[in-house]
């Protein structure tokens, strides 16, 4: 299930129409709503700020970082030295989160 489908199922403005195919099958309807909830929770977890005291990124790469000094910025986590880098400087953020997925653009003739 995609995020867009989960939103249609869980949004009170669109859920009635989105769940119409399951109107006479309460068991299947429940399974679809449960799956939409799972997808939504997975997405919310990806967007949470993580305290550097709780854990550090598992992989080297770009991350969003937050510090009192710089606010929210895109930074880089260097796994071998376990340090966050902002521009050319090392920084000590209090929180971080993985970079969000970039938008998926539609192909012109799709």
Number of C-alpha atoms within 10 A of each C-alpha: 10 9 13 10 13 21 18 17 22 18 11 10 11 12 16 14 13 17 17 12 11 14 12 9 10 10 9 14 16 13 11 17 16 14 15 22 16 14 17 17 12 12 13 10 11 14 14 12 15 19 14 15 8 7 10 17 18 9 12 15 14 17 20 18 28 22 14 9 9 11 9 14 15 16 21 19 23 16 14 8 8 12 16 24 19 17 11 6 8 14 18 16 23 14 19 26 21 18 15 11 7 6 6 6 6 7 6 5 4 4
